[in-house]
Amino acid sequence: YFATDSHCRLEKYELFFSSSTKRRPLSPQLYLPPIHSCFNIIIMTIQPMKKNPSHVALSALMEESNSLPSPLLPQSMIQQWNSLTPEVKAALIAYEMNAPGPSKVSSVSSFTSVTSSSDDSGEKTESGTIVEEDKEAGTKVIMTPLERAPENVFEITKTTSRKSTEVKKTSASTVTTKTIISTTTKGWRNVFTLPISYDVNMVQNGSLLDPANLQMLEATGVHPETYNRRYAVIDAAIDAVYGQRIQDYFTAHGIKLHTTVINGGEPDKRPEAVDKLLDAMCEYKLRRREPFLAIGGGCVLDIAGLAACTYRRGVPFVRVPTTLLAIVDASVGVKNGVDYCCAPMNESFKNRVGSFYAPSACLLDTSFIASQDNRNISNGFGEIMKLALVRSEDLFEILETHGKGLIESKFTKCASIPDGVSQRVIDLSIQIMLEELGPNLWEYNLERCVDYGHTFSKLLEMVPGADIMHGEAVNVDGFFCCLLSYLRGYVTMDTVERVFKCMQSLELPTTSSYMKSDLAWQSCKDAIEHRNGAQRIPLITGVGESIVVSDITREEIDRALDLLAKFEHQKSGE
């Protein structure tokens, strides 16, 4: 079918279809190309006359042919077009344009074979067929549910269109050739939504190991009365202080607790620790649906989570965090992982091997914090400070007023700290983390404000011999990002100094001798790799507010480092 006006002529229009005996009638007078065709090529060549560009839409076919100015088509063809019924005309136009309505020939139009009676992309038809269309990618998928599993398994027909344009200029004319290659494939799609649901339970302070409190026992699952054993992995530091009480708790309920004790420091967060747990689980003969306990700091929870994900392709586990950092950070999400040393590169990478695997439950008892020294408690405040800076001025003000006292009191009842303050810090921190993580557990959206402080800190932590803890590195990173915000005009120097003062009151480092230009710039490069092609670095625009940027330059890094050196740091992360 041809359309034209005084400015252009459709010189050549060829359709090639693979052979097929099946054709589907659209109307009594029209047949479309076979719906099972595997390869369609459509070539349209437009030759403008008098070197004028074409601005004529193919939808001119919708108009009566006698309204076309100076028609170049033979009168017989025009008469043939006029003889068609309005329904057939509309079908022809919709087929040629792949959508109702006008479209210009000069645009990159889409011409594809019609493979479904539905035009509703991503919606179900009355028959249950689902149509998904991505015009940007040039794909269209028809999903037909199978009878025995209509909600999960679909037979699919996928059509992909690829377009190209070739322009040839001569002294007399310009010839534009547009080629659209459409391929159709068939297969099946399996759809299954993994149900993710886990409770983060606040336990009454100090009562978790009381035999009268059944929360920990019930978290290990429902078993026959004769099944009188349980399994737990315990942080070595916790085992030294609470090991006997943990055993006594289960003994009081007539249960034998089998334990594996592992070191919970960052140097021990390696694949070898996961192997140790897997060996122990095999010896214990852990059942497929038997939850085990992971009791300890963030490193132990990470190791246990990765082991749980891989043993028997996934067994349930219960997190019992025992450090401030683990309570507000590692315990509430679904990420697990270990650091990995790449032998060919002779280089270690933080959390390079891991998984997204949710616990069956989390039990939070803040009384464990009392067993930590001041540095470890301050380390936990590094993550809390991050949350305050990007999300909550209310939380920041609490840290300004009571942060130092909370470290000294170790989150226990203290006359200098009003009732409810320590619990308010914990509650706000966990709530903010869950609000940010909950809708994005698998991190499909990589622009995350909770990544604040996690761009430069990764390489700081991995410097050989560096004595810097995770929360401390996060804080150094966080203050450096605060300076980047200042240099960009996002915050004032008053805000920078306010943040600096609060960080110092929490005994957190605000700089490191390892924070040099090369390390900082390499961190930006690593961020691009880790965050799928863009820096995606969170920066604050005020206390409690943040944005994500991807255009930080080496020159900005160096200016921020120069400014960092001008502050009188009381503590440095080494």
N, C-alpha and C positions, 0 to 999 in steps of 0.2 A: 504494500500500500504506500502511496506517495502523497506528499503534501508540499506545496510550494507557494511562493509569492513572487513579486517582481525582483526580489533581491537575491534569492538563492534557488538552487535546484537540487533535489535529492537525486544524485546521479546514479548511485549504485546502492542496493540494499539487498543483501543475500542472507538467507537463513539456511543453516545446515543442521540436520538432525540425524541422530543415529537411527538405524533401521529398527522398527518395532511394528508389530501387528496390532498393538493395543492403542486405541485413540479414544479420547473422552469427549463427547459432544458438549459444547457450551450452550448451543441453541440448535434448533432444527436446521439452521442454514450455515453453521460454523463449526469447524473442528479445530481444536488446539493441537500443538505438538504433543507427542506421547509423554505421559507423566513419568514414565520409567526411563526416559532417555538419559543416558549416562554422560553425554558430552554434547554441549550446545555451543556453537560459535555464531555470534552476530556481528557483522561488519557493516558500518554505516559510513559512507563517504559523502562529504558535503563540499561542493565546489561553488564558492561565492562568485558571482558575476560582477564584472567591473570593479573587482578588488574590494567590494563592500562587505563588511562582516555580516554574518547571519544572525538575525535577532528573531527568527520566526519559530514559533513553538509548534511542535507536532500536534499539540492540541487544537491547532487550526482545523483539524479534521472534524472537530465538534461543530464547527460552523457550517452553514449551508454553502456548498461549493460556489454558488452564484454570487456569494459575497466576497470571494477572493478577488483582489485587484489584478487585472491582466494575467489570467491563469495561463501557465505554460503547459499544463496537462492536456492531453487529447480530450476533446469533447465527449467521446465515447466513454472514457474512464470516469469522467465527472458524472455522466448520466448513470453509469453503473453504481457509483457511490450513492447517488440520490435515490436509487431504487431500493437500497437496503432499509430495513425497518430501524426505528430509533434504538431498539434493544440491541440489535446486532452492531450498529454503529458504536454504541456505548461500550459493548464488550470488546470490540476491536481496539478502541482507543485505550481502554483500561489495560488490555493485554500488552499493547505496544509500550505504554508508559509505566507499566507495573504498578500503577496507582492511579486513582481517579484524579482529575483536575489537570490544569495546564502545566507544561514544562517546556523550557526552551531548548531548541536543538543545539544551541551553542554551549549549553551546560553539559556536565558529565552525567548523562542520564543512565538509568539502570534498566536494562532489558533482560528479563529472566523468564524462563518458562514457568507457567503457573502450575504449582504442585499441590495446592490445597484450596479448598473452597472457603477458607477463612482468611481474612485480612487482619485479624486482631493479633498482633505480635505479643507472645507471652501469655495468651489467655486461652482458656479451654473453650472448645466448641461444644455444641449440644451432644455430639457423639463421644466427648471426652478427649478428643485429639487436642494436643497443645502445640501452638505455633510460637517459636522463638525467632526473632529477627534482629540482627545486628547490622544496621545499614552501614555503619562505619567500617566494620570488618567485611561487609559484603556476604554475610552468611544468613541462611534461613534454615531452620530445623523444624521438621514436622515430627511430633512425638505421638505415637499411637499406643495406648496402654495395652498390655497383655492381660488376658482374661484372669489368669490365676494370681497375678500380682499387680493389679491395676494402679496401685499407689506408688509402686517402686520400680517396675520394669517396663520399659517402653521400646517399641520398635521405632527406629528413627530413620528419616530420610534427610540428608544434609546437602544443601545446595550452596556452593561457594562461587562467587563471581569475581573475576579479576579483570580490570579495565586498563587499557593503554591507549594513548593518543599519538599519532604520527602526523606531522605537518610537513608538507613538501611545497616549497615556493618556486615558481617559475616566473619568467618575465611577464607572462600573460595572466597567471592566476595563482591562487593558493589553494592547495588540496589538503583537507584535513580528514584523516582516516581514524575512526574510533573503533577499537576492537574490544569486545567483551567475551571472555571465555568463561563458560559456566560448567562446573563439574558437579555431578550428583553422586553421592555415596550412600550406602545403606548400612545399618548396624543396629546396635541395641544400646540403651542407656539404663544404668542402674542408679536409682536415686534413694539415698537413705540418710535421714537426718539423725545424727548422733545425739541422743538425749543427754544433755549436760546439766546436772543439778547436784550441788553439794552445799552443805550447811557450814557456815563459819560460826561456831558456837563460843560465846563468852562463858567461861566457867567462873563460878564464884571464887573470888581470890583465895588461893591456897587450898582449895578443896578437891582438886583433881585426883590427888593420890590418897584421898580419904576413902577407905573401903565402903563407907556409907553412900558415897557418890557413885552411881552406876554408869555415868556417862562414858568413861573410857571402856568399861567392859561391854556395854551395849554397842559401842562404835566398832568393836571387833566382830560383829555379826551375830546372827542367830544360828546356833548349832544344837545338835542333839545333846541331851544331858550327859551322855557318856563321852562326848568330845571335850576333854578337859585339858587342852593345851592351846597356847597362843604363841605368836612369833612377833618379835620387835627388833628393830635396829636402833641403837642408842649411841648418841654422841659420847665420846670418851670423857669429855669434861663433865657432862651431866651424869654419866654412870658413876663417876667418882664421888659426886655429891648426893645423888638421889637414887642410885642403882638399887640399894637394898630396899628402899621404900617402894620402888616400882615392883620389885619382886614380891614384897609383902602384900601389896594390893591384890595381886592375882592369887597369891596363896590363900588369902582370906576368903576367896571365892572358889577354892578347891581347884585351881587351875595352875598348871605348870607353864611358866613363861620361858621360852627359849629365846636367847638374845644373841645378837651380833654387835659387837662394839667397834666403832670405827672413829678415826680422828676427824674432827670437824673443821680443820683449818683450810684456807684457800689452797695451799700447796698439795693438800690431800684430795682435792676435788678433781680426780682424774679417772679415766676409764678403768684403771686397775681397781679402784674402790667399788665400781659397779660390778666388776667380775667377782670380787670378794663376796658381795651380797648375793649374787646369782648362785655361787657355789653353796652358800649357806642355805638358801631357799631350796636348792635341790636336795641337800642333806636332810633338811627338815621335812621335805615333801609337801610344800605348801600347796593347798588345794586351789582350784581354778577360781572359786568365788569366796575365798577366805581372806578377809582384810587383815593386813599386818600393820603394826604401829611403827611410825618413824618419829623418834623423839630426839630433838636436838636443835641446833642452829640451822641457818639457811643452807650451808654447804651439805649438811647431812640430809636435809629435806630434798635438796636437788638430786643428790646421789640416789636416795631411796625412790624418788619419783621416776627416775630414768630406769632403775631396776624393775619397778612395778610395771612400767610400760612395756618392757621387753620380755619379762618372765611369762611364759605360757601365752605370749602375745597380749598380755594385759591382765593384771590382778588388782583388786582394790587395795588401797592403802589409806591410812589415817595420819594426818599431820598433827604433831604436837610440838609447836615451836617453843623454844626455851630461851630465846634472846629477844631483845627489843626489836632488833633489825628483822628477825624472822617473823615476829608477830605482826608487824605492820607491812611487810613486803613479801617475803618468800612464801608465806603460808596461805595467802589469799588468792593467788592466781593459779594458772594451770601450766606454767612453764617449769621444766626440769632440764638440767643439763650439767655437763662437766667441761672443764678446760681440756684442750687437746693440743698435743705436741705433734707437729707435722715433721716427720723425720727427714724427708727430702729437703725441706726448707730450713730445718733446725730452728723452728720458731714455734712458740706456743700461742694459742688463740683462746681467748676467754669465751666460755659457754659456746664453743663452736659445735659441739655435739650435744643434742638434746631432743626434747619432744614437748608437744602440748598434750598433757595428760592430767586430767582433773583428779583430785583426791576424792575419796568417798565421804570424807568429813574432815573438819579442822576443829581442834579443841584448844582454846586459848586461855591459859591461866597466867596472869601477869605476875604472880608470885615468883615465878622462875627468874625474873629480872633481878631479884635481890641477890642472886648468886653471881652476878656479873661485876667486874671491876668498872671503874669510872670510864676508862677508855672504851670499853665495849658498849657501854650505855650511850656514850657520846657518839660512837659509831652508828648506833641505831638512829640517833637524831639526824644524821646525814640524810637519810631517806625521808624522815618526817619534814625536815626543812625543805626538801625538794617539793613535796606535796603542798606545803604552805605557799611557796613562791609561785607555783603555777596555778593553784586552785583556791586557796583559802586565806584571806587576810585575817579572818577570825583565828585560825590556827596559828598564824604567824605572831599575832599579838599575844597569844598564850605563851608561845616560846620566848618572846621578848621579856615577858613578865615573870614567868615561872620556870623557864627552861633550866637554868642553873640549879635551882632548888630541887627539881625533879631528878637531876643527875645525882646530887648529894644524897637525896632520900631514897634513891633506887626504886622509885615508884611505890614506896610504902607510905603508910599514914604518917604525916608529919605536921607539926603545929604551924610551920611556916608556909605550908601549902594548903589552900582552902580545900574542903571536901569536894570531891568530884572532878577536880582539875586533872589529875593523872588519868582518870578514866575517860575524860573528855578528849584528851590528846589521842588516846588509843582509838576511841570510837570515831573521831573525825578522820584520822589517818586511814583506818580500814574502810570507812564509808567512801572516802574519795577514791581510794584504789579500786574498790569494787565498781563504783560508778564509771570509772574510766576503762576498766578491764572488761566488765560484764558484757557490754554490747560488741566487744571487739576481741574476744578471747583468743581467736586464732590470728589476730593481727593482720586481717585483710586490709585494714586502713593503717598505713605505716606512719601517718602523721599523728603521733601520740604525745600529748603533753607530759606523760609520765616517763618519757625518755629524756626529760630534762636531767642534766648531770650525767648522762650515760653516753656521751660522744667522746670526750677526751679521757674520761676516767678508765675506759677499758685498757688503753695502752699504758696508762699510769700504773695500773694494778699488775700488769704483766712485765714490767721492767725487772730484769733479773736482780735479785737481792733487795728490792725495794720493800721497806717495812711500812706499808700503807694498807689499811683495811678498806673494804668495799664502800662503806658509808663515808669514810674519810675522803676517798678518791672522788666519790660523787659530789661531795661538798666543794672540793677544789675545782672540779669541773663546773659546778653550779655558780660559784663566785666568778670564775672566768667568763662564763656566759652572761653574767650580770654586767660585766664590763663591756662585752660586745653589744649588749642592749644599750648601754650608755653611749657608746661611740656612734651608734646608729640613731640616737635621739629618742629611743623608746622610753627611757627612764631618766630621771634627773640624778645628779651627783648626790643629792640628799637621800634619795632612795638607795643608791649604792652604799653609802656610808651607814645607813640604817641596817641594811642587810649584813654588812661587814661586822658591825657591832654585835648583832644578834648571834652570828656564827661564832664569834670569839667567846661570847658568854656561854655557848654550848661546848666550848673546848674543842672545836672542830678546826682542822687545818684549812687555810685559805690559799695556800700556794704549795708548790713542791719544786725542789731543785731539778726534778726531771721534766718539769713543764717548760720545754723549749720549743722553738719554732718548728723544728723538723718533726718532733713528736706530735705537736698540735696539728700541723698540716697533714701528716699521715693519718691522723684520726679522722680528719674530714674526708680523706680519700676512702678510708675503711667504712665510714658512714655511708658513702655513696654505694659501696658494694653491698653492705648489710641491709640498707634501706631501699634496695632495688632501683638504683640509678639516680638518686637525688640525695642531697645531704640530709634534708628533713631534720634540721636541728632546732629544738624548741628554745625560744628566748622569751624572757618576761617583758611585758609592756607596763607592768606595775606589780605591786605585791598582790598576788592572787590572780593575776591575769597573764596570759601567754599567747604567743603565736608560733608558727613553725616556718622556718626560712630554709632556702636551699641555695643561696647565692653568696655565702661567706667567702671572702677572698684571702689569699696569703697576706696581702698588705694589711687587712683588718686584723688578722691573727697577730701579726707583729706589733701593731699599734696597741692591741689589748695586752700583749705581754709587757710592753714598755710601761703601760699604765699599772699593771699588776705589780711591777717592781717598786713602784712609788709608795705602796701601802706598807704600814708598819705591822707586819704579820707576827702574831704571838706564837703561832704554831704552824709548822710546815710538815707536809706529808712526805716522808722520805722512805 
